[in-house]
Amino acid sequence: MSIQQADILKLAHLARLKMTEEEATAMQADMVKILEFVSQIEAMDLDGVEPLVYLSDRENVLRDDQSNEAMTQKQALSNAPDANSDYFKVPRFMDKS
């Protein structure tokens, strides 16, 4: 399969990428290399080869969840620069228009 520069420019347009003629030429060369590599893989006899799902046979080791005593609302508001009885007070950052 051959890739033309017009194909690269069309793909760039569809992906909303700005691409110069020089960049398209470089991308064309890269795409040709990629397609040649894929054709080499397609030519291989892969019967009986299981698909690779993970690159490692290690499993994630996760710690057990531990519940800790939660901070009370009063403790949380104790270091706030400005708070009312229940909430943090912060400066207004949006105008109601």
Number of C-alpha atoms within 10 A of each C-alpha: 7 10 13 15 18 13 13 20 21 13 12 15 12 9 9 9 11 10 14 11 12 10 14 19 17 13 17 20 14 12 16 15 12 12 14 14 11 11 12 10 11 10 8 8 8 10 6 6 7 7 7 7 7 8 6 7 7 7 7 6 6 6 6 6 6 5 6 6 5 7 9 9 11 11 10 11 18 11 9 13 9 12 13 9 9 9 13 12 13 10 6 7 6 6 5 5 3
